[in-house]
């Protein structure tokens, strides 16, 4: 025991010599609890130590020590994740990226930017807009989440329907491997047919293959005009059916969001200063944004969308006429996850299917809930077929919640796969969804992924316990 204690103290002292005493948090420090949780349900796992390095070389030196002693390492961004990816479920070391905050360069000639992973997403977006450029991925937590975490989970957000998700903007990344080597995965070019695509392998790998220390993004010109419309429907399923019809009419909105009645009502109670009357016969809303550079053209698109939606039992369309009204509608949509969390014990499932199957998925979720006795509040990125299913405990007994609910969730995911979808659209697998991976992948496909993990991380130190059972 004395030898183990001395070894641990020696390792901690090595960490201090690499990054400085003030950037090492140990069990004696009350701040350690801040790193024991993220935004996933009410889970808590304490690391043994938190490290806050500032350079790729410091991370390389840390990982060499951890690899030698087989110490678990959990990379952590802002802690806004919803699948437990930043939780130190095996203890060990958390490597916090909060000091990697530089926007190194915004290259206006090539419409590219080089940034560090601790930059807040909205801060980066604002910096790009100031130069007339656009970084579209915008998760609900964009005001606090880090770009590195967005890469780890391949974050999406409302505007993915037109512009794509995080992976569609990543050209190249600098990565520290678990064994301590520092590599660049690709090149700063729009076309690259040179070898395996290591860049895209890192995006969405949830911190299991290495730690990203620099990112090169592509950017696009910023659209100067937007129109936002809120459309009420008599039926939630009809609202879902209308989504595919909009695209079949030849229109691609910049956002197309679904909110069932409870989601909107809970959201308004949560932020309080936004009030939208909801008549008793209204069961769901679509929030639709159209963007571009010519207002007349996007007005025509909105008119065409309205004509399509009228065929699906919608009520009068509300247009946001001012910037404040647009902001209020988006604040309402973005707060729904927090609103549900503040109301009840809950689990959030990040289901996704081809958009034309969204109504079938929604009905299936409600039917499964009725059989298992749980209530669900549904909303999400309808234009992508990405439905966030918030399962709330409500009247369920503790026994049913702890023992039967997983069977209901498994049925929901089986339905997703049956509809040619999968079990996560943007939140990732992490700790909470790993037991369902067998639904999405065959044994051979899972074996190949585990072999990739083993190749990168032979001692299994990088975010162990995540993604795979």
Steps between C-alpha positions, in 0.01 A plus 500: 500500500782742592668422167173573312456832682859600427456403134183709474664801662795463267271496194307806622829679555599414142176655378572812705847526350346492150217753539556675835347448843208736443371292207483170690183431704508206739254344746588754769366781280126578519507588129530131413122459531450743210655237273297205634197564278391633164143568378410130480210427732624510863810282462815567705844339473799658674841499333812456713662808350413776251772644278477825304778499240560784255694346209499185292845413631377518860218261411749269326717490812194430718376218274842334495489476879140377503570243229804368686303457823171405329315793661154573352478837319173683433523802267254774600369809329233721656305209653182567302470149356188286532641147471753496784800535270690732738441291813801331662316170545827316573650774717852598402580827324275758339685711243303825483537701179379828654832681444502429124306816416676656201347577162838470335403628156199576286629473144265715293677420172435126531184514716667298773574536869748337737386483861571329829241257641412706809346782297128542575295425189305827501818703555645342187180556303497868597864545402426344161190716444704813567697407188188416297553125546281225643560192715153340498502217761308641798410257778258628764791548741695713249536781756706276729615186318854465361589432138708199605197343665298572185758300304506218753123451466460626140248758622225623271227741600207659316688624193641158416197443279638741239866535588610169649652402834843551658676237290405686181718797603812328636794490261787402727575445868808482717469204737702367790483121490469291820865397462612865494568563131364819343362472146299697244230283347456659157559821303343846480330429170142448383585182305719228644526150361826416675487189715241415764295792629643532850342842542147364475597203717589742781176698462237316702752272674395639840851536639573129472781526241695812599477862610440769237716810553444702180220507243490635146147585388363600165262796505236630259363848422256628761133525389375849581121445504281264703127448547360293785153352518321308776234265366237338729344162414188320619694171503863426593513220245370732226772749589757224454346394168520860376877509545579270210247680281691829534812341354306320228373843394859595420572717805786453747446716810801601708320346802187291548426413861219296658355570846203315640262690726655398833847598378385851411303546821784378722740726310283807560475424873877465515598831338180679611530819290392342170128444464339327202129422532428133425132422433370172643479333159868561415726201568833594340697775325762519228758776532629576150780733395588595143818693423682658208619835373189629322193562713254472211622152415472370853154657533393299196644185656305565820180546302563171322566327832173638638309360201650156562426505873134593452445150361597350839242656731705794619358812661592862432872549440681743731785699340770648723515859380788637706844380603373477860207280401736271309733486800210420735384209285851358482558545873179310561605215274851479643387494865268200470759243610576698816128560556426127498794432730374761749154338510578136567748217520552417135698320233559652159524274195644645180314303234536555126324355194459602134284814520204343317476243784481760778123464553534122526777542758298748707194272506721206592659690788157587640374141460808358673460753780139396550603135533780567748329778692732793427424848373712656224552859394621509140669771296795525267651566162212377288666594173770242577261239637673555836246468785607563860286275718500624860365220719376640830451290811167661594281223653739209437604303806868491591505129418355552151726800437813310601419158356236515226578830330805364321273249325284784369804697387631193322168472314524865395850444360393180327224698332755762388720237338197330343418836340860517362610743771732463798529558874672840512492792260724748682538426873732202462514166680729567795413326825121489492430352154778245461283202598280568194778494239412141408171632358679733258792275398563137417755310713757533220450876466545538877811282489656722232435813708650341811805399297548862388485606865760236590732615220495864615492425873660163580481554877140626489572819694299744284149553633460135602152368563346707221329401174548122536387250763 
